[in-house]
Amino acid sequence: MTTRKIVTVFGGAGFIGRYVVKRLARRGIIVRVASRDPEAALFLKPMGAVGQIVPLYAPLGDEKAVARAVEGADMVVNLVGLLAERRPGDFTRVHAEGAERVGKLAAAAGVRGLVHVSAIGADPASPSRYAATKGEGEARLRAAFPTATILRPSVVFGPEDDFFNRFGRIAQLSPIMPVIAGETRMQPVYVGDVADAIMVALENPASSGGIYELGGPRVWRFRDILAYILHATGRRRPMITIPMGLVTLGAAFAEHLPGKPLTRDQLLLLAHDNIVTPGAPDLAALGIAPTPVELVVPEYLRLYRRGGGTAAMARA
């Protein structure tokens, strides 16, 4: 009798996680979805057979819970990350200490492979706390689990994203399209391609210990992305460049609002290009052809067209 493989996915109920869980389930793998809110992962259960997808309570700060989540697992995927802190120190607790804890406990449990999703720009010396703690987390993880595969995506897009959807809502509701750091370059990568990269990293031993930067087929200026969103939503809005000093002042105020719509740390990130380093191993090195923005984004930006996209669909 053969034993089914077990993969533990930390952050499996999130944006990228749902695509990873679906792919694992298709392969007949038992998936432990480790989360601080297991009920939020219940929607994943229909992706697999009865008992195949198992939500677990395992926040990264709880050592005993993390140890239980990785015990007996063949492979582990860590997708947990924050875009903004709820409390001071959250970036360090999640990105650095959390990654280290997963690495140490996975190694102690005899896990064969670990895939960690970081971000382009991860660097302990970065002025951004997000990027600095991402870089620190990579180093701590590698010290604990040297053969871990690290994936660094650029901005990730897909129907549930908080990037194109956010600016789609602005195009729908605002009389202008504000432009901040319009010359910053980005290389948006499709969430399905990121999930495929994770699967390759899990299944191909040759990728162990590697660092891969994941970007789409096109490098965009931020202002060109915003112009594309206006076009895709059928909205005519003047694109107004907002001075960084004014935006920083607004971000300082926005940090005290529910959900923190914009933070000063995010502005530090926005001031630097978010593209694949020339010559770095990328999606192609994993055998994946990147998906263009134009092939996916217009479909879900229909929601922000007049009539909620129904008129556009009727003409299609």
C-alpha positions in Angstrom: 0.0 0.0 0.0 1.4 3.4 -1.0 1.2 6.4 1.4 -0.2 9.6 0.1 2.1 12.6 0.2 1.4 15.4 2.7 2.2 19.0 2.0 1.7 21.8 4.6 0.9 25.2 3.2 1.2 28.1 5.5 -1.0 30.9 4.3 -2.9 28.5 2.0 -6.2 30.4 2.4 -4.7 33.6 0.9 -4.5 35.0 -2.6 -1.7 32.8 -3.9 -2.5 29.9 -1.5 -5.8 29.0 -3.0 -4.1 28.4 -6.4 -1.4 26.3 -4.8 -3.9 24.2 -2.8 -6.0 23.5 -6.0 -2.9 22.3 -7.8 -1.8 20.1 -5.0 -5.3 18.6 -4.6 -5.4 17.7 -8.3 -2.3 15.6 -7.8 -4.0 13.6 -5.0 -1.8 15.1 -2.3 -3.1 15.6 1.3 -3.0 19.3 2.0 -2.7 20.8 5.4 -3.8 24.5 5.2 -2.0 26.1 8.2 -3.6 29.4 9.2 -4.4 31.6 12.2 -8.0 31.3 11.2 -8.9 27.8 10.0 -12.5 28.7 9.3 -11.3 31.1 6.6 -9.8 28.1 4.8 -13.0 26.0 4.8 -13.9 27.3 1.2 -10.9 25.2 0.0 -12.2 21.8 1.0 -14.4 21.3 -2.1 -11.2 21.5 -4.2 -10.3 18.0 -3.0 -11.9 14.7 -1.9 -13.3 14.1 1.5 -10.6 14.6 4.1 -8.0 15.6 1.5 -7.8 19.3 2.5 -7.3 19.8 6.2 -7.4 23.4 7.7 -5.2 23.7 10.8 -4.8 26.3 13.4 -1.1 27.2 13.1 -0.2 30.9 13.3 3.5 31.4 12.8 4.0 32.8 16.2 2.8 29.6 17.9 5.8 27.2 18.0 3.8 24.2 19.2 1.1 24.7 16.5 3.7 25.1 13.8 5.5 22.0 14.9 2.2 20.0 14.8 1.5 21.4 11.3 4.8 20.2 9.8 5.0 16.9 11.7 4.9 14.0 9.2 4.7 16.4 6.2 6.8 15.6 3.1 7.0 19.2 1.9 6.2 22.6 3.3 5.2 25.9 1.5 5.4 29.2 3.3 3.3 31.9 1.7 2.6 34.1 4.8 3.3 37.8 4.4 2.0 41.2 5.3 1.7 44.4 3.2 1.2 46.6 6.2 1.7 46.2 10.0 -1.3 46.2 12.3 1.1 46.6 15.3 4.7 47.8 15.3 7.0 44.8 14.8 4.6 42.7 12.8 6.9 42.6 9.8 9.7 41.2 11.9 7.5 38.7 13.7 6.0 37.4 10.5 8.6 37.8 7.7 11.7 37.2 9.8 10.9 35.2 12.9 8.0 33.4 11.3 10.1 32.2 8.3 12.9 31.1 10.7 10.5 29.2 12.8 9.0 27.3 9.8 12.5 26.5 8.6 13.8 25.2 12.0 10.7 23.1 12.8 10.5 21.7 9.2 14.1 20.6 9.5 13.6 19.1 12.9 10.5 17.2 11.5 12.6 15.7 8.7 10.6 17.5 5.9 12.2 16.8 2.5 11.7 20.1 0.9 10.6 23.7 1.6 9.4 26.5 -0.7 9.4 30.0 0.6 7.7 32.9 -1.2 9.5 36.2 -0.6 9.5 39.3 -2.8 11.6 41.0 -5.4 13.6 43.7 -3.6 14.0 41.6 -0.4 17.1 43.0 1.2 18.1 43.4 4.9 19.6 46.8 4.0 16.5 48.2 2.4 15.0 51.4 3.9 11.6 49.7 3.7 10.8 47.6 6.7 8.7 45.3 4.4 11.7 44.6 2.1 14.2 44.5 4.9 12.3 41.9 7.0 11.7 39.9 3.8 15.5 39.8 3.3 16.1 39.0 6.9 13.6 36.2 6.7 15.3 34.7 3.7 18.6 34.6 5.6 17.2 33.1 8.7 15.3 30.5 6.7 18.4 29.5 4.8 20.4 29.2 8.0 17.7 26.8 9.4 16.9 24.9 6.1 19.8 25.4 3.6 18.0 23.6 0.7 14.9 25.8 0.8 13.8 27.1 -2.6 13.1 30.9 -2.5 10.7 32.5 -5.0 10.6 36.3 -5.3 7.6 37.5 -7.3 7.0 41.0 -8.5 3.5 42.4 -8.2 1.2 39.4 -8.4 -2.1 39.8 -10.4 -5.2 37.7 -10.7 -9.0 38.0 -10.2 -8.6 38.3 -6.4 -5.6 40.7 -6.3 -5.4 43.9 -4.4 -3.5 45.7 -7.1 -5.4 46.0 -10.3 -8.7 45.7 -8.4 -7.7 48.6 -6.1 -7.0 51.0 -9.0 -10.0 49.7 -10.9 -12.1 50.9 -8.0 -10.3 54.2 -8.0 -11.0 54.5 -11.8 -14.7 53.7 -11.1 -15.2 56.1 -8.1 -12.7 59.0 -8.4 -12.9 61.9 -10.8 -9.1 61.6 -11.3 -6.5 58.9 -11.5 -3.8 59.9 -9.0 -0.2 59.0 -10.1 2.5 58.4 -7.5 6.0 57.5 -8.6 4.8 57.1 -12.2 8.2 56.2 -13.6 8.8 53.3 -11.2 9.0 50.1 -13.3 7.1 46.9 -12.4 6.9 43.4 -13.9 3.4 42.1 -12.9 3.3 38.3 -12.7 0.2 36.1 -13.0 -0.9 34.3 -9.8 -1.3 31.0 -11.7 2.3 31.3 -12.9 3.5 31.8 -9.3 1.5 28.7 -8.2 3.0 26.7 -11.1 6.5 27.9 -10.0 5.8 26.6 -6.5 4.7 23.2 -7.9 7.9 22.9 -10.0 10.0 23.8 -6.9 8.2 21.1 -4.9 8.5 18.5 -7.6 11.9 19.2 -9.2 14.9 18.4 -6.9 17.1 20.5 -9.2 15.5 23.7 -7.9 16.4 23.0 -4.3 18.4 25.8 -2.7 17.8 28.1 -5.6 16.5 31.7 -5.6 14.1 32.6 -8.5 12.8 36.0 -9.4 9.3 35.8 -10.9 8.1 38.5 -13.3 5.7 38.7 -16.3 6.7 39.1 -19.9 6.6 42.9 -19.9 8.1 45.6 -17.8 5.7 48.5 -17.2 6.0 52.0 -15.9 3.5 52.5 -13.1 1.8 55.3 -15.0 1.4 53.0 -18.0 -0.3 50.4 -15.8 -2.7 53.1 -14.5 -3.4 54.3 -18.1 -4.1 50.6 -19.1 -6.5 50.3 -16.2 -8.4 53.3 -17.3 -8.6 51.9 -20.8 -9.7 48.4 -19.6 -12.5 49.9 -17.4 -13.6 52.3 -20.1 -13.1 55.3 -17.8 -11.9 58.7 -18.9 -10.1 60.3 -16.0 -7.3 62.9 -16.0 -4.1 61.3 -14.7 -2.7 63.8 -12.1 0.8 63.4 -10.7 0.8 63.8 -6.9 4.0 65.2 -5.3 5.7 62.7 -3.1 5.8 65.1 -0.1 2.1 65.5 -0.2 1.5 61.8 -0.6 3.8 61.1 2.4 1.9 63.4 4.5 -1.4 61.7 3.5 0.1 58.3 4.2 1.0 59.3 7.7 -2.6 60.1 8.3 -3.9 57.0 6.4 -1.8 54.7 8.6 -4.3 55.5 11.4 -7.3 54.5 9.3 -9.0 51.0 9.4 -7.2 48.7 6.9 -4.3 51.2 6.4 -5.1 52.0 2.7 -1.6 53.5 2.3 1.5 53.6 4.4 4.8 55.4 4.4 6.6 52.1 4.1 4.7 51.3 0.9 5.8 54.6 -0.5 9.4 53.6 0.1 8.8 50.4 -1.9 7.1 52.3 -4.6 10.1 54.5 -5.1 12.2 51.6 -6.3 11.8 49.4 -9.4 10.1 46.0 -8.9 11.5 44.0 -11.8 13.5 40.8 -12.3 17.3 41.3 -11.9 19.0 40.9 -15.3 20.5 37.4 -15.5 18.6 36.1 -12.4 16.9 32.6 -12.6 13.3 33.3 -13.5 10.1 31.6 -14.6 11.8 30.5 -17.8 14.4 28.7 -15.7 11.5 26.8 -14.1 10.1 25.9 -17.6 7.2 28.4 -17.3 6.1 30.8 -20.0 4.9 34.0 -18.2 1.3 35.1 -18.8 0.7 38.6 -20.2 -1.4 41.1 -18.2 -3.5 41.7 -21.3 -4.6 38.0 -21.3 -6.2 38.0 -17.8 -6.8 41.4 -16.3 -9.5 42.8 -18.7 -11.8 40.0 -17.8 -12.0 40.9 -14.1 -11.7 44.6 -14.6 -15.1 44.4 -16.4 -16.6 44.8 -12.9 -15.5 48.5 -12.8 -17.0 49.4 -16.2 -20.3 51.2 -16.4 -23.1 48.7 -15.8 -20.7 46.4 -13.9 -19.4 45.1 -17.2 -22.7 43.7 -18.4 -22.8 46.1 -21.4 -19.3 45.1 -22.4 -20.2 41.4 -22.2 -23.2 41.9 -24.3 -21.1 43.5 -27.0 -18.4 40.8 -26.8 
